[in-house]
């Protein structure tokens, strides 16, 4: 997923889809968290969540495609001068992903994760709590949620990072979450605006 050392990156925030849909979604996420991690309490959005919201001048279908196609993800996913050298994306609930990020001084960060929910052109939910085939990772850091909504001919892009603890959230924020994910959101919008239909 979005790596710990650097990422701090892609975008984050929640969009208001109306109270009933939002409540249903939050209830479902809470139930999923409790079923996967019985000893864990549902995330408190005030203390464990980081968000970024952008209004992008691009259709949500293109943004979704850029998030779910390896060759389209690689050009924008890391804040420059970092880059993605390799991406494998099995975009379906339970599907795994591997994104290898490289720094300007030869750093390499392979990031593995699993998709939890995929709603084409609307929502992606992924986590680093698992690697492939539901194998638990060494130390889960966060669950990412990307929401795409039409708004006035543009797309409201909301990215959320829900952490396992307040300490993880604070560490992610101190690593530069807002700057990194903000830069990546800018790169994503620029890239998508140049993509062919």
Backbone bond lengths (Angstrom), bond angles and torsions (degrees), N, CA, C in turn:
res aa  C-N    CA-C-N  psi(-1)  N-CA   C-N-CA  omega(-1)  CA-C   N-CA-C  phi
1 X - - - 1.436 - - 1.511 107.48 -
2 X 1.264 115.44 -148.73 1.432 119.93 -177.62 1.517 106.50 -83.95
3 X 1.320 116.48 115.95 1.448 122.24 -166.32 1.504 115.97 -63.42
4 X 1.299 115.95 153.00 1.457 121.41 -176.08 1.508 112.59 -71.78
5 X 1.322 117.95 -47.53 1.453 120.13 -173.89 1.517 110.91 -63.90
6 X 1.316 117.46 -43.29 1.446 121.78 -178.03 1.508 109.89 -97.19
7 X 1.262 115.84 -43.87 1.454 121.43 -171.27 1.485 110.41 -95.86
8 X 0.970 106.53 102.17 1.425 163.25 46.31 1.525 112.67 1.84
9 X 1.291 128.49 -2.42 1.470 123.78 -175.41 1.519 115.44 -112.51
10 X 1.209 128.58 -149.23 1.462 140.95 -128.84 1.553 118.98 -4.13
11 X 1.220 134.53 -175.41 1.452 132.21 -165.06 1.517 114.82 -84.60
12 X 1.414 119.16 166.32 1.465 116.99 178.92 1.537 115.82 -161.68
13 X 1.382 122.01 140.84 1.457 129.58 178.50 1.512 111.14 164.33
14 X 1.348 119.57 165.85 1.464 118.82 177.85 1.510 110.11 -111.86
15 X 1.306 115.79 141.02 1.452 121.58 177.58 1.519 108.32 -99.79
16 X 1.323 116.72 140.93 1.457 120.09 -179.37 1.520 108.86 -84.53
17 X 1.313 116.55 108.04 1.462 121.75 -179.16 1.523 110.71 -96.23
18 X 1.287 118.32 15.89 1.462 119.69 -174.41 1.514 108.57 97.57
19 X 1.327 116.46 145.46 1.454 119.15 -170.84 1.516 113.75 -63.65
20 X 1.342 119.23 -41.32 1.464 118.00 -175.40 1.512 111.75 -67.15
21 X 1.343 117.33 -43.60 1.466 120.00 179.17 1.523 110.61 -66.60
22 X 1.330 116.50 -40.11 1.462 120.19 -179.54 1.529 110.18 -66.01
23 X 1.342 116.15 -43.47 1.458 119.48 179.48 1.521 111.12 -63.35
24 X 1.339 116.66 -41.20 1.464 120.58 178.42 1.510 110.45 -62.39
25 X 1.343 116.13 -44.07 1.462 120.42 179.84 1.527 110.97 -62.67
26 X 1.337 116.30 -46.16 1.464 119.64 -179.11 1.524 111.04 -65.20
27 X 1.333 116.79 -37.78 1.463 119.96 177.74 1.512 110.24 -63.54
28 X 1.341 116.48 -44.65 1.464 120.42 178.64 1.512 112.21 -61.68
29 X 1.347 116.76 -42.72 1.464 120.31 179.30 1.526 110.54 -65.40
30 X 1.327 116.83 -39.78 1.466 120.82 178.85 1.530 109.90 -63.88
31 X 1.358 116.31 -44.48 1.465 119.77 179.18 1.523 110.94 -63.51
32 X 1.353 117.14 -39.81 1.463 119.84 179.37 1.525 110.01 -64.56
33 X 1.329 116.69 -44.24 1.462 120.29 179.26 1.521 110.17 -59.70
34 X 1.345 115.97 -46.04 1.460 119.72 -178.28 1.521 112.00 -66.56
35 X 1.351 117.71 -34.11 1.466 118.63 179.71 1.523 111.45 -75.36
36 X 1.339 117.67 -34.81 1.463 120.51 179.04 1.524 111.67 -76.98
37 X 1.329 115.75 -35.57 1.458 121.38 -176.15 1.529 108.41 -132.83
38 X 1.335 118.29 81.14 1.459 121.74 -173.56 1.524 114.39 -55.61
39 X 1.326 118.13 -29.96 1.461 120.15 -178.50 1.526 112.69 -86.28
40 X 1.330 116.17 -7.05 1.465 119.77 -177.62 1.520 109.66 -91.32
41 X 1.306 115.57 140.89 1.452 120.06 173.36 1.522 107.50 -86.52
42 X 1.322 116.75 154.77 1.464 120.58 177.56 1.523 109.03 -60.34
43 X 1.336 116.94 143.69 1.459 119.60 -177.95 1.521 111.96 -59.16
44 X 1.305 116.13 138.68 1.451 122.73 173.42 1.519 105.87 -91.25
45 X 1.327 116.81 114.64 1.458 119.75 -172.63 1.526 112.70 -60.84
46 X 1.320 118.06 -25.82 1.457 119.64 179.91 1.524 112.65 -75.90
47 X 1.312 118.05 -27.85 1.458 119.77 -173.01 1.519 114.81 -113.63
48 X 1.322 118.46 -16.20 1.468 120.40 -176.18 1.519 113.79 -121.36
49 X 1.311 118.04 3.57 1.458 120.83 -171.57 1.522 111.49 -119.44
50 X 1.324 115.69 139.39 1.459 122.72 170.56 1.520 107.18 -118.41
51 X 1.341 116.88 142.70 1.460 120.92 -174.82 1.521 111.56 -135.98
52 X 1.319 113.22 151.85 1.460 120.95 173.14 1.517 106.69 -143.39
53 X 1.329 117.66 131.15 1.463 122.25 178.58 1.517 108.27 -126.37
54 X 1.330 116.17 133.42 1.461 122.12 177.36 1.521 108.30 -135.84
55 X 1.322 116.67 147.09 1.451 121.95 170.39 1.521 105.96 -100.11
56 X 1.328 116.54 111.83 1.461 121.40 -174.38 1.522 110.68 -102.55
57 X 1.326 114.77 137.58 1.456 121.75 177.94 1.524 108.82 -85.83
58 X 1.324 115.03 66.96 1.465 122.02 -178.41 1.521 107.82 -162.58
59 X 1.336 117.65 148.38 1.463 119.50 178.64 1.524 112.06 -70.95
60 X 1.317 115.47 144.33 1.467 119.48 -177.07 1.521 112.48 -62.96
61 X 1.349 118.25 -27.64 1.462 120.62 178.07 1.526 110.95 -61.39
62 X 1.328 116.43 -39.79 1.469 119.98 179.01 1.526 110.98 -70.87
63 X 1.314 116.44 -39.69 1.465 119.95 179.28 1.529 109.48 -63.09
64 X 1.323 116.43 -44.19 1.463 120.37 178.62 1.528 110.43 -61.30
65 X 1.329 116.43 -43.02 1.469 120.08 179.50 1.531 110.65 -62.11
66 X 1.341 116.87 -38.96 1.469 120.21 179.00 1.526 111.54 -65.55
67 X 1.321 117.55 -30.39 1.466 122.16 178.05 1.524 112.77 -79.20
68 X 1.332 117.53 -21.11 1.465 119.90 -169.55 1.525 114.52 -118.34
69 X 1.321 118.24 4.74 1.465 122.96 178.98 1.526 108.22 -118.65
70 X 1.335 118.62 116.97 1.472 120.40 -174.08 1.527 114.89 -50.18
71 X 1.313 118.22 -48.25 1.466 119.94 -176.91 1.522 112.48 -69.73
72 X 1.325 117.48 -23.21 1.463 120.88 177.41 1.522 111.45 -86.45
73 X 1.309 118.15 -23.62 1.467 122.16 179.15 1.534 111.68 -76.72
74 X 1.319 116.02 -36.31 1.468 120.59 -171.89 1.532 114.93 -58.40
75 X 1.345 120.66 -39.81 1.470 119.23 -175.69 1.527 115.93 -69.20
76 X 1.325 119.49 -22.62 1.463 120.26 -171.45 1.528 115.09 -121.16
77 X 1.320 120.06 -12.39 1.460 123.29 -166.01 1.527 115.15 -67.99
78 X 1.314 118.99 -25.26 1.475 122.05 178.98 1.520 109.93 -112.62
79 X 1.332 117.44 145.48 1.461 118.79 174.67 1.528 109.32 -66.29
80 X 1.334 116.34 127.45 1.470 120.07 177.61 1.530 108.44 -57.70
81 X 1.341 118.54 141.63 1.461 129.01 13.60 1.532 114.34 -90.33
82 X 1.323 118.18 7.79 1.460 120.30 174.51 1.517 108.76 -66.87
83 X 1.348 116.17 159.18 1.462 119.85 179.33 1.522 109.16 -149.36
84 X 1.313 115.36 162.85 1.465 121.96 174.63 1.515 107.30 -101.27
85 X 1.330 116.74 121.70 1.462 120.68 179.81 1.524 112.02 -93.62
86 X 1.331 117.13 -21.61 1.466 120.05 -176.21 1.527 109.15 -153.57
87 X 1.335 115.86 137.61 1.467 120.15 177.05 1.521 109.79 -143.42
88 X 1.327 115.51 129.19 1.466 123.11 172.65 1.523 106.34 -123.96
89 X 1.330 116.73 122.21 1.457 120.99 -175.95 1.525 110.29 -130.50
90 X 1.311 117.29 110.37 1.465 122.73 174.80 1.525 105.98 -101.56
91 X 1.327 115.70 82.83 1.461 122.21 -167.18 1.532 111.01 -81.51
92 X 1.320 114.40 89.25 1.471 124.09 176.15 1.524 106.08 -164.06
93 X 1.323 118.26 154.36 1.460 118.66 177.11 1.533 110.25 -56.11
94 X 1.317 116.23 125.40 1.459 122.02 -176.90 1.511 113.49 90.53
95 X 1.334 117.58 -11.02 1.462 121.15 178.31 1.517 110.83 -74.42
96 X 1.315 116.55 147.74 1.466 120.27 -177.56 1.521 110.89 -98.28
97 X 1.317 114.67 164.89 1.455 120.31 173.64 1.519 109.23 -140.87
98 X 1.300 114.19 154.51 1.464 122.56 174.77 1.514 106.52 -138.48
99 X 1.320 115.87 122.57 1.460 121.78 177.36 1.521 106.82 -127.28
100 X 1.335 116.33 119.77 1.463 121.75 -179.44 1.523 108.14 -102.81
101 X 1.342 115.32 118.46 1.459 121.61 -179.81 1.521 109.26 -104.82
102 X 1.337 115.47 141.64 1.459 121.43 -179.01 1.519 110.21 -125.32
103 X 1.346 115.35 135.60 1.448 120.92 178.95 1.510 112.19 -94.61
104 X 1.319 117.21 168.69 1.460 122.05 -176.87 1.527 113.45 -67.51
105 X 1.329 117.57 -19.00 1.468 120.85 -179.80 1.523 112.23 -105.00
106 X 1.328 116.64 23.37 1.457 120.88 177.12 1.515 115.10 88.66
107 X 1.330 118.35 4.07 1.462 121.03 177.64 1.530 109.18 -63.25
108 X 1.325 115.51 146.31 1.464 120.33 175.80 1.517 109.20 -136.39
109 X 1.326 116.31 127.02 1.455 122.17 -179.81 1.522 110.17 -127.24
110 X 1.344 116.91 99.09 1.466 118.71 173.33 1.529 109.18 -79.51
111 X 1.304 116.68 130.30 1.464 122.07 -178.31 1.516 109.52 -122.67
112 X 1.330 115.34 121.82 1.466 121.08 -179.82 1.522 109.31 -111.40
113 X 1.310 114.61 151.28 1.450 119.49 177.47 1.509 111.14 -165.99
114 X 1.332 114.66 -175.40 1.458 122.37 -178.15 1.530 108.27 -136.42
115 X 1.322 115.93 141.84 1.463 121.52 173.95 1.525 108.89 -81.74
116 X 1.320 116.03 133.13 1.461 121.59 178.33 1.525 111.80 -100.07
117 X 1.329 116.22 -35.83 1.466 121.06 -179.12 1.516 108.79 -146.65
118 X 1.335 115.84 138.05 1.460 121.72 178.07 1.525 107.68 -136.67
119 X 1.332 116.85 115.10 1.460 122.61 174.18 1.525 105.32 -119.85
120 X 1.340 118.18 104.74 1.461 120.72 -173.85 1.531 113.22 -49.14
121 X 1.332 114.23 130.66 1.464 124.18 176.80 1.527 114.28 66.38
122 X 1.342 117.70 9.19 1.463 120.84 -179.07 1.522 114.66 -131.63
123 X 1.345 117.15 -43.29 1.466 117.73 -169.75 1.522 111.49 -155.52
124 X 1.330 115.11 138.01 1.467 123.43 170.83 1.520 107.27 -129.08
125 X 1.324 116.62 132.48 1.466 121.26 173.87 1.521 106.66 -126.98
126 X 1.320 116.18 127.87 1.464 121.24 -177.81 1.518 109.12 -141.70
127 X 1.322 115.61 160.14 1.460 119.68 -179.39 1.517 110.87 -145.42
128 X 1.316 115.29 154.01 1.465 120.49 172.51 1.532 110.38 -99.18
129 X 1.342 116.45 11.49 1.470 120.23 178.16 1.522 111.21 -69.86
130 X 1.328 115.61 -22.40 1.463 121.35 178.17 1.516 108.96 -128.53
131 X 1.318 114.83 153.31 1.455 120.05 169.43 1.522 104.98 -101.57
132 X 1.309 118.64 -143.28 1.463 118.52 -178.99 1.522 111.96 -71.30
133 X 1.329 114.92 154.36 1.469 122.98 173.34 1.527 113.23 52.29
134 X 1.327 116.99 36.61 1.458 122.91 175.94 1.531 113.36 62.37
135 X 1.308 116.59 28.85 1.463 121.11 174.42 1.530 107.05 -81.83
136 X 1.338 118.86 123.04 1.462 120.11 -179.62 1.529 111.64 -60.47
137 X 1.316 115.41 141.12 1.463 119.77 176.72 1.523 108.99 -80.90
138 X 1.318 116.18 167.43 1.457 120.39 -178.69 1.511 112.90 -63.42
139 X 1.325 117.30 -43.18 1.463 121.68 -179.14 1.522 108.48 -149.14
140 X 1.330 117.91 101.89 1.459 118.87 177.54 1.521 110.35 -64.25
141 X 1.327 116.13 143.51 1.460 121.35 -176.98 1.523 111.22 -115.53
142 X 1.350 116.83 -49.74 1.458 118.66 179.01 1.518 111.85 -160.73
143 X 1.329 113.97 166.57 1.457 123.12 170.08 1.513 106.27 -111.85
144 X 1.327 116.55 131.23 1.459 121.74 -179.74 1.517 110.84 -102.15
145 X 1.319 115.35 140.83 1.462 121.75 177.86 1.521 107.46 -130.42
146 X 1.324 116.47 124.90 1.457 122.43 176.17 1.522 107.06 -114.36
147 X 1.339 116.66 123.25 1.461 122.44 179.24 1.521 109.05 -116.83
148 X 1.322 116.61 136.81 1.463 122.56 179.69 1.524 108.49 -126.55
149 X 1.346 116.48 123.26 1.463 120.87 -178.89 1.515 110.11 -135.65
150 X 1.341 116.27 140.77 1.457 121.01 174.97 1.521 109.18 -68.09
151 X 1.334 115.07 138.32 1.466 119.36 176.16 1.528 108.94 -153.61
152 X 1.319 116.48 106.66 1.459 121.51 175.75 1.514 114.25 56.21
153 X 1.313 118.07 42.31 1.459 121.44 179.85 1.519 113.59 79.72
154 X 1.317 116.85 3.77 1.468 121.81 177.96 1.528 108.30 -123.93
155 X 1.320 116.35 -172.45 1.469 120.58 178.59 1.516 110.28 -122.07
156 X 1.327 115.25 125.88 1.468 119.59 170.46 1.524 106.15 -80.97
157 X 1.340 114.66 114.76 1.466 123.13 -177.87 1.520 106.89 -102.58
158 X 1.313 116.04 116.71 1.456 120.95 -179.00 1.516 108.12 -121.23
159 X 1.302 116.36 126.51 1.460 120.93 177.37 1.522 108.05 -123.58
160 X 1.314 115.58 135.66 1.461 122.18 -175.57 1.520 108.39 -129.22
161 X 1.310 116.77 136.27 1.466 121.93 171.91 1.526 106.94 -117.08
162 X 1.328 116.38 111.99 1.469 122.04 178.00 1.518 108.33 -102.06
163 X 1.311 114.69 120.55 1.465 121.37 -173.83 1.519 111.72 -98.88
164 X 1.330 115.10 159.92 1.459 121.02 -179.04 1.519 111.84 -75.42
165 X 1.328 116.44 -22.40 1.466 119.49 -179.29 1.520 109.29 -149.38
166 X 1.325 115.15 162.51 1.463 120.37 174.93 1.523 110.23 -61.63
167 X 1.329 116.53 -35.77 1.468 120.82 -179.53 1.525 110.84 -63.44
168 X 1.341 117.13 -41.93 1.464 120.57 177.63 1.527 110.86 -64.04
169 X 1.338 116.52 -42.31 1.460 119.71 178.18 1.520 110.93 -60.33
170 X 1.314 115.55 -45.08 1.462 119.96 -179.23 1.524 110.59 -63.91
171 X 1.336 116.83 -42.08 1.466 120.40 179.01 1.523 110.70 -62.62
172 X 1.333 117.36 -41.99 1.465 121.86 179.84 1.528 110.26 -63.86
173 X 1.320 116.09 -41.56 1.463 120.52 178.62 1.528 110.46 -64.09
174 X 1.326 116.78 -42.68 1.465 120.95 -179.92 1.525 112.40 -68.85
175 X 1.355 117.25 -26.25 1.466 120.88 176.42 1.524 111.35 -70.47
176 X 1.319 116.92 -12.99 1.455 119.76 179.61 1.515 113.65 107.41
177 X 1.333 116.66 33.63 1.463 120.65 -178.61 1.523 112.54 -49.39
178 X 1.330 117.24 -55.12 1.466 120.47 -173.78 1.524 111.60 -63.64
179 X 1.324 116.78 -42.53 1.462 119.98 179.45 1.526 110.69 -67.41
180 X 1.331 116.60 -47.34 1.467 120.82 -177.34 1.512 112.85 -65.97
181 X 1.331 116.72 -51.09 1.462 119.39 -178.95 1.526 110.67 -68.35
182 X 1.340 116.75 -31.68 1.466 119.98 176.46 1.517 111.48 -65.19
183 X 1.332 116.76 -44.90 1.467 121.20 178.00 1.521 110.51 -62.29
184 X 1.312 117.07 -42.47 1.463 120.99 179.60 1.531 110.56 -64.86
185 X 1.326 118.13 -38.31 1.466 120.62 177.04 1.527 110.29 -62.23
186 X 1.332 117.35 -40.54 1.474 120.85 176.36 1.520 110.66 -62.70
187 X 1.333 116.42 -45.63 1.463 120.61 179.69 1.526 110.71 -62.73
188 X 1.329 116.71 -40.55 1.461 121.25 178.64 1.527 110.26 -61.31
189 X 1.327 117.03 -48.30 1.468 119.66 -179.33 1.523 111.19 -61.30
190 X 1.330 117.28 -45.77 1.472 120.47 178.74 1.522 110.87 -59.68
191 X 1.334 116.31 -43.84 1.462 120.72 -178.49 1.528 111.06 -65.02
192 X 1.323 116.75 -46.94 1.464 121.48 -175.82 1.526 111.35 -65.52
193 X 1.316 117.45 -34.89 1.467 120.15 179.72 1.523 111.65 -65.09
194 X 1.331 117.30 -22.66 1.463 121.12 179.00 1.529 112.81 -96.07
195 X 1.330 117.40 -6.80 1.467 121.13 -179.32 1.522 110.51 -69.60
196 X 1.337 116.88 140.31 1.473 118.39 173.11 1.531 109.85 -70.14
197 X 1.325 116.00 157.76 1.476 120.02 178.82 1.507 112.18 -67.52
